[in-house]
Amino acid sequence: MTDELFKQMAQSIIDGDADAATQLAEQAIQGGLDPLEAITKGFVVGVNFVGQQFAEGEAFLPELVMAGEAMKAAVKTLEPEMMKRGAEREVLGKVVLATVEGDIHEIGKSLVGTMLTAAGFEVFDLGVDASPHKIIAKAIEVNADIIAMSALLTTTMVKQREVIDDLEKEGLRSRFKVMVGGAPITRDWVSRISADGYSEDAIGAVNIAKQLVAAG
């Protein structure tokens, strides 16, 4: 029976059905299922599948966004039960996430945040139009492992460089790994600003984040 429930959980994410995901999460709690198991054996399986499909060009951004929203709904429902049981998910690392100053694009950044959270990172999302000062201050405050910045405009991508330059000036560059992303970002840009990692999509971002944390 439990296996069937896990399958339905994965399917709710694949379908991008937040209501179904919430109901299944509630069902798991009522049935006394370990919420951590529900996440790792059920919902995350769906996230990984959609991510794989997206990487292969079989799924597209709207499906990825809906899967992310469904995952968020499931985790939100299960979180109180996790707290109650003291089943703290193993936190892989802390990520300060933001769309840079002057840029108000939200979708890609939010999706990365959802996927990172689903993978086990603690994410501090500063939203859009975040100044270099605000990003760095938050990273120091929470003792982040990674600063992740999104820019969707060629005019705002320079703010990614500004954050790295400010970290250098303040003698903090070695303290944080810096990831960048967004439509205009290229590998050439990443090496020019000396960022630590870059990905074209949310699933790739999770893999890069895991690698950066593992490398210390």
C-alpha positions as CSV (number, residue, x, y, z in Angstrom):
1,M,0.0,0.0,0.0
2,T,2.8,2.4,0.9
3,D,4.5,1.7,-2.4
4,E,1.3,2.7,-4.2
5,L,1.2,5.9,-2.1
6,F,4.8,6.8,-3.0
7,K,3.9,6.3,-6.7
8,Q,0.9,8.6,-6.4
9,M,3.1,11.2,-4.7
10,A,5.6,11.1,-7.5
11,Q,2.8,11.3,-10.0
12,S,1.3,14.4,-8.3
13,I,4.6,16.2,-8.9
14,I,4.9,14.9,-12.5
15,D,1.4,16.2,-13.1
16,G,2.2,19.5,-11.4
17,D,-0.9,19.0,-9.2
18,A,-0.4,20.9,-6.0
19,D,-3.8,20.0,-4.6
20,A,-3.2,16.3,-5.1
21,A,0.3,16.6,-3.6
22,T,-1.2,18.3,-0.5
23,Q,-3.9,15.7,-0.1
24,L,-1.3,12.9,-0.4
25,A,1.0,14.6,2.1
26,E,-2.0,14.8,4.5
27,Q,-2.8,11.2,3.8
28,A,0.7,10.2,4.7
29,I,0.6,12.1,8.0
30,Q,-2.8,10.5,8.9
31,G,-1.4,7.1,8.0
32,G,1.6,7.6,10.4
33,L,4.1,7.6,7.5
34,D,7.4,9.1,8.2
35,P,7.3,12.5,6.5
36,L,10.9,12.3,5.5
37,E,10.2,9.0,3.7
38,A,7.2,10.6,2.0
39,I,9.6,13.3,0.6
40,T,12.5,11.2,-0.4
41,K,10.7,8.0,-1.6
42,G,7.6,9.8,-3.0
43,F,7.7,13.4,-4.0
44,V,11.4,13.8,-4.8
45,V,11.1,10.9,-7.2
46,G,8.7,13.0,-9.2
47,V,10.9,16.1,-9.0
48,N,13.8,14.1,-10.3
49,F,11.8,12.6,-13.1
50,V,10.5,16.0,-14.3
51,G,14.0,17.4,-14.1
52,Q,15.3,14.5,-16.2
53,Q,12.6,15.1,-18.8
54,F,13.4,18.8,-18.9
55,A,17.1,18.1,-19.4
56,E,16.2,15.8,-22.3
57,G,13.8,18.3,-23.9
58,E,10.8,16.2,-23.1
59,A,9.3,18.6,-20.6
60,F,9.3,22.4,-20.7
61,L,9.5,25.3,-18.3
62,P,5.7,25.4,-17.4
63,E,5.8,21.8,-16.4
64,L,9.0,22.4,-14.3
65,V,7.4,25.4,-12.6
66,M,4.2,23.4,-11.8
67,A,6.2,20.5,-10.5
68,G,8.1,22.9,-8.3
69,E,4.9,24.4,-7.0
70,A,3.5,21.0,-6.2
71,M,6.7,20.0,-4.4
72,K,6.5,23.2,-2.4
73,A,2.9,22.4,-1.4
74,A,3.8,18.9,-0.3
75,V,6.8,20.0,1.8
76,K,4.8,22.8,3.4
77,T,2.1,20.2,4.4
78,L,4.7,17.8,5.8
79,E,6.9,20.3,7.6
80,P,4.9,20.6,10.8
81,E,4.9,16.9,11.2
82,M,8.6,16.8,10.6
83,M,9.1,19.4,13.3
84,K,6.9,17.4,15.7
85,R,8.9,14.2,15.1
86,G,12.1,16.1,15.3
87,A,13.0,14.6,12.0
88,E,15.1,17.4,10.8
89,R,16.0,16.8,7.2
90,E,19.7,16.7,6.8
91,V,20.6,20.1,5.6
92,L,23.2,19.9,2.7
93,G,24.1,23.6,3.0
94,K,22.7,27.1,3.3
95,V,22.0,29.1,0.1
96,V,21.3,32.8,-0.1
97,L,19.3,33.3,-3.3
98,A,18.4,36.4,-5.1
99,T,17.6,38.1,-8.4
100,V,20.1,40.9,-8.7
101,E,19.5,44.7,-8.3
102,G,17.5,46.2,-11.2
103,D,16.1,42.9,-12.3
104,I,12.6,41.7,-11.3
105,H,12.4,38.3,-13.0
106,E,11.1,35.8,-10.4
107,I,10.2,32.5,-12.1
108,G,13.6,31.0,-12.8
109,K,15.0,32.0,-9.4
110,S,12.0,30.8,-7.4
111,L,12.2,27.5,-9.3
112,V,15.8,27.1,-8.3
113,G,14.9,27.9,-4.7
114,T,12.2,25.2,-4.7
115,M,14.4,22.6,-6.2
116,L,17.3,23.4,-3.8
117,T,14.8,23.1,-0.9
118,A,13.5,19.8,-2.2
119,A,17.0,18.5,-2.5
120,G,17.7,19.4,1.2
121,F,19.3,22.8,1.1
122,E,18.2,25.6,3.5
123,V,17.3,28.5,1.2
124,F,17.1,32.1,2.1
125,D,15.3,33.8,-0.8
126,L,15.8,37.5,-0.9
127,G,13.4,37.9,-3.9
128,V,14.1,40.2,-6.8
129,D,16.0,43.5,-7.1
130,A,18.4,42.6,-4.3
131,S,21.4,45.0,-3.9
132,P,24.9,43.6,-3.5
133,H,25.0,44.9,0.0
134,K,21.8,43.1,0.9
135,I,23.0,39.8,-0.6
136,I,26.3,39.9,1.2
137,A,24.8,41.0,4.5
138,K,22.4,38.1,4.4
139,A,25.1,35.6,3.5
140,I,27.2,36.8,6.5
141,E,24.1,36.8,8.8
142,V,23.1,33.2,8.1
143,N,26.7,31.9,7.6
144,A,25.7,30.7,4.1
145,D,27.7,28.2,2.1
146,I,26.6,29.5,-1.3
147,I,25.4,32.8,-2.8
148,A,23.3,32.2,-5.8
149,M,22.3,35.0,-8.1
150,S,20.0,35.2,-11.1
151,A,20.0,37.9,-13.8
152,L,17.8,37.8,-16.9
153,L,18.9,41.1,-18.5
154,T,22.3,41.9,-20.0
155,T,22.1,45.2,-18.3
156,T,21.7,43.6,-14.8
157,M,24.2,40.7,-15.1
158,V,27.0,43.2,-14.2
159,K,25.5,43.2,-10.7
160,Q,26.7,39.6,-10.3
161,R,30.3,40.8,-10.9
162,E,29.7,43.6,-8.4
163,V,28.8,41.2,-5.6
164,I,32.0,39.2,-6.3
165,D,34.1,42.4,-6.4
166,D,32.6,43.5,-3.1
167,L,33.3,40.1,-1.5
168,E,36.9,40.5,-2.7
169,K,37.2,44.0,-1.3
170,E,35.8,43.0,2.1
171,G,38.1,39.9,2.3
172,L,35.1,37.6,2.2
173,R,35.5,35.9,-1.2
174,S,36.9,32.7,0.1
175,R,34.1,32.3,2.6
176,F,31.3,31.8,0.1
177,K,30.9,29.8,-3.1
178,V,29.1,32.0,-5.8
179,M,26.7,30.5,-8.3
180,V,25.2,32.5,-11.1
181,G,22.5,31.9,-13.6
182,G,20.0,33.5,-16.0
183,A,19.3,33.7,-19.7
184,P,22.3,35.9,-20.8
185,I,24.8,34.1,-18.6
186,T,27.5,32.2,-20.5
187,R,30.5,30.1,-19.3
188,D,32.7,32.9,-20.6
189,W,31.0,35.4,-18.3
190,V,31.3,33.0,-15.4
191,S,35.1,32.7,-15.9
192,R,35.4,36.5,-16.4
193,I,33.8,37.3,-13.1
194,S,35.5,34.3,-11.3
195,A,32.2,32.7,-10.2
196,D,32.4,29.2,-8.8
197,G,29.4,27.6,-10.6
198,Y,26.8,28.1,-13.3
199,S,23.8,26.2,-14.6
200,E,21.3,26.7,-17.4
201,D,18.4,25.2,-15.4
202,A,17.1,24.4,-11.9
203,I,18.1,20.8,-11.9
204,G,21.6,21.6,-13.0
205,A,21.7,24.2,-10.3
206,V,21.0,21.6,-7.6
207,N,23.8,19.4,-8.9
208,I,26.3,22.3,-9.0
209,A,25.3,23.3,-5.5
210,K,25.9,19.8,-4.2
211,Q,29.3,19.7,-5.9
212,L,30.3,23.1,-4.4
213,V,29.3,22.1,-0.9
214,A,31.0,18.7,-1.2
215,A,34.2,20.4,-2.5
216,G,34.1,22.7,0.6
